[in-house]
């Protein structure tokens, strides 16, 4: 008896890359030799509306946690270096997500209710019989 199901993973971009580049065909063959096992990914990129949003969220969090709380130019420089690194990484992640062709859907998470509704709509499109 073959069973089908849906598994939802919420992962960061580096983990998504690993999952999408992994040789699942080899792993499934080793797990079930000679059996026809199918694994299909439906990938959804959940994004913010801009890189600036990522930077500002991180700025607020770093300041709240005390990073950069000390007065002076040295503390400000350290905070700005952290934020520049975050900006570079967020830019690289977003460029990869939007140009890699690995994502079936993109949801801009400006409003949690609207984003949730969009995710539900996408899931119904892909997995209606399993929901």
N, C-alpha and C positions, 0 to 999 in steps of 0.2 A: 504494500500500500504506500503510495506516494503522498506526502503531506506538503502543503504549501503554507507559507506564512509571511508575515511582514515583520521586519525588525527595524526599528528606528534608532539611529545613532546620532547623537549630537556631539560633533567633534570639532577640534580646532583645525585650521588649514594644514599644518604639517601632518597631522594624523589622517586627514582626508587624502592627502597626497599618497601616504603610505598605503592606505586601504585601496585606493584606485590603481596604484601601480603594482600591487601584490599579484603574484601569479596564482589566482584562485583555482584555475583549472588544474594545476599540479596538486594543490592541496586537496581538492575534492577527489581527484583520481586516487591519491594515496589513502584517503579516508574511505572511499567506496570504490575499490577497483572494479572496473568493468561495468559499473552502473552508470546510467544516464542521469547525472545530477546537474541541475541547472541553478545557477545563482545569478540573479539580475539586480543591478544597482539602479536605483532612481535617486539622483543626487540633487539636492536643493541647496543653493547658496543663499544664506540669509545675510543680508548686507545692511549697513547703515546708509544714510542718504549721502554722506560725504566723508572723506578722510578727516576733515576738520572735526567732525563729530567724534570720531575715535580718539583723536588727540585731546579734545576738550574733556571727554569722559575720563581719560587717563590722567590728565592734569588735575582734575578735581579729586580723583582717587589718591593720587600721589600726595597732593597737598593735605588731604584728610588724614592720610596715614603718617604724616609727619615728614615725608620726603620733600625736601626743599623748604621745610618750615623755618629753618634757621635763616636769620637775616643776612643780607649781604650778597654781593655780586657772585661770590664763589658758589653759594647755594643755588642762586638763580641759574648760573651756568650749568651746574650739575643737572638741575631739573630740565633745562632746555636740551641738554645732550640726551637725556632719557627720552624726552618727547620726540626728538629728531629720529632716534632709533625706532621708536614706536611708529612714527609716520612712515619711515622707509619700509618697515615690515608690513604695515597695513596696506601700503600702496602695492607692494609686491604681491601680497595675498590677493588683493582685489583684482589686480591685472591678471594673475594666474586664473582666478575663478571665472573671470569674464571672457578670457581668450583661449582657455585650454580646451573648450568643447566637452568638458567632463561633467558639466552640470546641466540637468534637464530643465530646471526651473530656477529663477532668481526671485527672491522676495526682499523688498526693501522694508526694513523693520522701523518705520517711523512711528507707527501706532500699533501697540501689541494686539489689540482686538482685530484690526484689519489684517495684520500679518498672520494671525492665527486662522482667520477665515480663509485667507489665500492658501495657506498650507493645507487646510482641510479640503479645499476645492482641488488642489493639485493631487492630494492623496486619493480622493474619490475618482479622479480621472485615471489614475494608474492602477488602483487596487480596489475598485468598487465592489467586486465580488468577495473580497476578503475583509471588508470593513463592517 
